[in-house]
Amino acid sequence: MSAAPQLTPARLAAADFDATVPALAELLAAAVADGASLGFRDPFGPAEAADWWQAQRPAVAAGDLLVWTARRPDGALAGTVGLALTRKANGSHRAEIVKLMVHPGSRRRGLAARLLAAAEQTASRHGVGLLLLDTEAGSGAEALYQGPAGPGSASSLAMPPTRSAGCATGASTTSGSPDAL
């Protein structure tokens, strides 16, 4: 049996956003149904997910929300992540990782780490030195954000230098899921 091909994240062009919304909505609905901590509760279907993604259109068009996708060889969307930049004068050094999700059928292959690395590298190129994110304490996603130092250590919230030079990630873990980006 041959190994599954490694899926590569690609930045979604703003011009392609509307055409991609149905696939993004299906992915979001599948991830929520599978229990992912994304700020929504089941039941949450593709129609509600599409509404959420459509509400992001202005931010994508303005370049304030950068989105990456990764597709399987058959063209189906396997994962996505967003990087929400800020135009606030006192916030140009920070951004937020939003809606990092991998389809349940594409998990455990390193795709989430590759999506996160793509967002981190772009954040660094934008001069961002602080990345924020929210996740649920005890969730499967928490380990991805903890880094090699593990939970509870002073350096557990800093991404290793090999992941993104000069870009620290502050992981805010919560017992509930905020409805923010």
Contacts in CASP RR format, 6 or more apart in sequence:
PFRMAT RR
TARGET T0000
AUTHOR 0000-0000-0000
METHOD contacts of the structure
MODEL  1
MSAAPQLTPARLAAADFDATVPALAELLAAAVADGASLGFRDPFGPAEAA
DWWQAQRPAVAAGDLLVWTARRPDGALAGTVGLALTRKANGSHRAEIVKL
MVHPGSRRRGLAARLLAAAEQTASRHGVGLLLLDTEAGSGAEALYQGPAG
PGSASSLAMPPTRSAGCATGASTTSGSPDAL
4 109 0 8 1.000
5 73 0 8 1.000
6 109 0 8 1.000
6 114 0 8 1.000
7 70 0 8 1.000
7 71 0 8 1.000
7 72 0 8 1.000
7 78 0 8 1.000
7 79 0 8 1.000
7 106 0 8 1.000
7 109 0 8 1.000
7 111 0 8 1.000
7 114 0 8 1.000
8 70 0 8 1.000
8 114 0 8 1.000
9 68 0 8 1.000
9 69 0 8 1.000
9 70 0 8 1.000
9 81 0 8 1.000
9 111 0 8 1.000
9 114 0 8 1.000
9 115 0 8 1.000
9 118 0 8 1.000
10 68 0 8 1.000
10 69 0 8 1.000
10 70 0 8 1.000
10 71 0 8 1.000
11 66 0 8 1.000
11 67 0 8 1.000
11 68 0 8 1.000
11 118 0 8 1.000
11 122 0 8 1.000
12 20 0 8 1.000
12 60 0 8 1.000
12 67 0 8 1.000
12 68 0 8 1.000
12 69 0 8 1.000
12 80 0 8 1.000
14 60 0 8 1.000
14 61 0 8 1.000
14 63 0 8 1.000
17 57 0 8 1.000
17 60 0 8 1.000
17 61 0 8 1.000
17 67 0 8 1.000
18 57 0 8 1.000
20 69 0 8 1.000
20 77 0 8 1.000
21 50 0 8 1.000
21 53 0 8 1.000
21 54 0 8 1.000
22 46 0 8 1.000
22 50 0 8 1.000
23 69 0 8 1.000
23 76 0 8 1.000
23 77 0 8 1.000
24 49 0 8 1.000
24 50 0 8 1.000
24 53 0 8 1.000
24 67 0 8 1.000
24 69 0 8 1.000
24 77 0 8 1.000
24 80 0 8 1.000
25 45 0 8 1.000
25 46 0 8 1.000
25 47 0 8 1.000
25 49 0 8 1.000
25 50 0 8 1.000
25 52 0 8 1.000
25 53 0 8 1.000
26 46 0 8 1.000
26 49 0 8 1.000
26 77 0 8 1.000
27 77 0 8 1.000
27 79 0 8 1.000
27 80 0 8 1.000
27 101 0 8 1.000
27 103 0 8 1.000
28 38 0 8 1.000
28 40 0 8 1.000
28 44 0 8 1.000
28 49 0 8 1.000
28 52 0 8 1.000
28 53 0 8 1.000
28 99 0 8 1.000
28 101 0 8 1.000
29 44 0 8 1.000
29 45 0 8 1.000
29 46 0 8 1.000
29 48 0 8 1.000
29 49 0 8 1.000
30 103 0 8 1.000
30 104 0 8 1.000
31 38 0 8 1.000
31 101 0 8 1.000
31 102 0 8 1.000
31 103 0 8 1.000
31 104 0 8 1.000
32 38 0 8 1.000
32 40 0 8 1.000
32 41 0 8 1.000
32 42 0 8 1.000
32 44 0 8 1.000
32 45 0 8 1.000
32 49 0 8 1.000
33 42 0 8 1.000
33 44 0 8 1.000
33 45 0 8 1.000
34 104 0 8 1.000
35 42 0 8 1.000
36 101 0 8 1.000
36 139 0 8 1.000
36 141 0 8 1.000
37 134 0 8 1.000
37 135 0 8 1.000
37 136 0 8 1.000
37 139 0 8 1.000
37 141 0 8 1.000
37 176 0 8 1.000
37 177 0 8 1.000
38 99 0 8 1.000
38 101 0 8 1.000
38 177 0 8 1.000
39 177 0 8 1.000
39 178 0 8 1.000
39 179 0 8 1.000
39 180 0 8 1.000
40 48 0 8 1.000
40 49 0 8 1.000
40 52 0 8 1.000
40 177 0 8 1.000
40 179 0 8 1.000
41 177 0 8 1.000
56 65 0 8 1.000
56 181 0 8 1.000
59 65 0 8 1.000
59 84 0 8 1.000
60 66 0 8 1.000
60 67 0 8 1.000
63 85 0 8 1.000
64 84 0 8 1.000
64 85 0 8 1.000
64 86 0 8 1.000
64 87 0 8 1.000
65 82 0 8 1.000
65 83 0 8 1.000
65 84 0 8 1.000
65 85 0 8 1.000
65 98 0 8 1.000
65 181 0 8 1.000
66 82 0 8 1.000
66 83 0 8 1.000
66 85 0 8 1.000
66 119 0 8 1.000
66 122 0 8 1.000
67 80 0 8 1.000
67 81 0 8 1.000
67 82 0 8 1.000
67 83 0 8 1.000
68 80 0 8 1.000
68 81 0 8 1.000
68 82 0 8 1.000
68 115 0 8 1.000
68 118 0 8 1.000
68 119 0 8 1.000
69 77 0 8 1.000
69 79 0 8 1.000
69 80 0 8 1.000
70 77 0 8 1.000
70 78 0 8 1.000
70 79 0 8 1.000
70 80 0 8 1.000
70 111 0 8 1.000
70 114 0 8 1.000
70 115 0 8 1.000
71 77 0 8 1.000
71 78 0 8 1.000
72 78 0 8 1.000
72 106 0 8 1.000
76 103 0 8 1.000
77 103 0 8 1.000
78 102 0 8 1.000
78 103 0 8 1.000
78 105 0 8 1.000
78 106 0 8 1.000
78 111 0 8 1.000
79 101 0 8 1.000
79 102 0 8 1.000
79 103 0 8 1.000
79 106 0 8 1.000
79 111 0 8 1.000
79 115 0 8 1.000
80 99 0 8 1.000
80 100 0 8 1.000
80 101 0 8 1.000
80 115 0 8 1.000
81 97 0 8 1.000
81 98 0 8 1.000
81 99 0 8 1.000
81 100 0 8 1.000
81 101 0 8 1.000
81 115 0 8 1.000
81 116 0 8 1.000
81 118 0 8 1.000
81 119 0 8 1.000
82 97 0 8 1.000
82 98 0 8 1.000
82 99 0 8 1.000
82 100 0 8 1.000
82 119 0 8 1.000
83 95 0 8 1.000
83 96 0 8 1.000
83 97 0 8 1.000
83 98 0 8 1.000
83 119 0 8 1.000
83 122 0 8 1.000
83 123 0 8 1.000
84 95 0 8 1.000
84 96 0 8 1.000
84 97 0 8 1.000
84 98 0 8 1.000
84 181 0 8 1.000
85 95 0 8 1.000
85 126 0 8 1.000
85 128 0 8 1.000
86 92 0 8 1.000
86 94 0 8 1.000
86 95 0 8 1.000
92 127 0 8 1.000
92 128 0 8 1.000
93 127 0 8 1.000
93 128 0 8 1.000
93 129 0 8 1.000
93 130 0 8 1.000
94 128 0 8 1.000
94 129 0 8 1.000
94 130 0 8 1.000
94 131 0 8 1.000
94 132 0 8 1.000
95 123 0 8 1.000
95 126 0 8 1.000
95 128 0 8 1.000
95 130 0 8 1.000
95 131 0 8 1.000
95 132 0 8 1.000
96 131 0 8 1.000
96 132 0 8 1.000
96 133 0 8 1.000
96 181 0 8 1.000
97 116 0 8 1.000
97 119 0 8 1.000
97 131 0 8 1.000
97 132 0 8 1.000
97 133 0 8 1.000
97 169 0 8 1.000
98 133 0 8 1.000
98 180 0 8 1.000
98 181 0 8 1.000
99 181 0 8 1.000
100 112 0 8 1.000
100 115 0 8 1.000
100 116 0 8 1.000
100 119 0 8 1.000
100 133 0 8 1.000
100 141 0 8 1.000
102 111 0 8 1.000
102 112 0 8 1.000
102 115 0 8 1.000
112 141 0 8 1.000
112 144 0 8 1.000
113 144 0 8 1.000
116 144 0 8 1.000
116 163 0 8 1.000
117 163 0 8 1.000
117 164 0 8 1.000
119 131 0 8 1.000
120 131 0 8 1.000
120 159 0 8 1.000
120 163 0 8 1.000
120 164 0 8 1.000
120 167 0 8 1.000
120 169 0 8 1.000
121 164 0 8 1.000
123 129 0 8 1.000
123 131 0 8 1.000
123 164 0 8 1.000
123 167 0 8 1.000
124 164 0 8 1.000
124 165 0 8 1.000
124 166 0 8 1.000
124 167 0 8 1.000
128 167 0 8 1.000
129 166 0 8 1.000
129 167 0 8 1.000
129 168 0 8 1.000
130 167 0 8 1.000
130 168 0 8 1.000
130 170 0 8 1.000
131 159 0 8 1.000
131 167 0 8 1.000
131 168 0 8 1.000
131 169 0 8 1.000
131 170 0 8 1.000
132 169 0 8 1.000
132 170 0 8 1.000
132 172 0 8 1.000
133 145 0 8 1.000
133 169 0 8 1.000
133 170 0 8 1.000
133 171 0 8 1.000
133 172 0 8 1.000
134 172 0 8 1.000
134 173 0 8 1.000
134 174 0 8 1.000
134 177 0 8 1.000
134 178 0 8 1.000
134 180 0 8 1.000
135 141 0 8 1.000
135 142 0 8 1.000
135 145 0 8 1.000
135 171 0 8 1.000
135 172 0 8 1.000
135 173 0 8 1.000
135 174 0 8 1.000
136 142 0 8 1.000
136 173 0 8 1.000
136 174 0 8 1.000
136 175 0 8 1.000
136 176 0 8 1.000
136 177 0 8 1.000
137 173 0 8 1.000
137 174 0 8 1.000
137 175 0 8 1.000
138 173 0 8 1.000
142 151 0 8 1.000
142 171 0 8 1.000
142 173 0 8 1.000
145 157 0 8 1.000
145 169 0 8 1.000
145 170 0 8 1.000
145 171 0 8 1.000
146 156 0 8 1.000
146 157 0 8 1.000
146 171 0 8 1.000
147 156 0 8 1.000
147 158 0 8 1.000
147 159 0 8 1.000
147 160 0 8 1.000
148 160 0 8 1.000
149 155 0 8 1.000
149 156 0 8 1.000
149 158 0 8 1.000
150 156 0 8 1.000
156 171 0 8 1.000
157 168 0 8 1.000
157 169 0 8 1.000
157 170 0 8 1.000
157 171 0 8 1.000
158 168 0 8 1.000
158 169 0 8 1.000
158 170 0 8 1.000
159 167 0 8 1.000
159 168 0 8 1.000
159 169 0 8 1.000
END
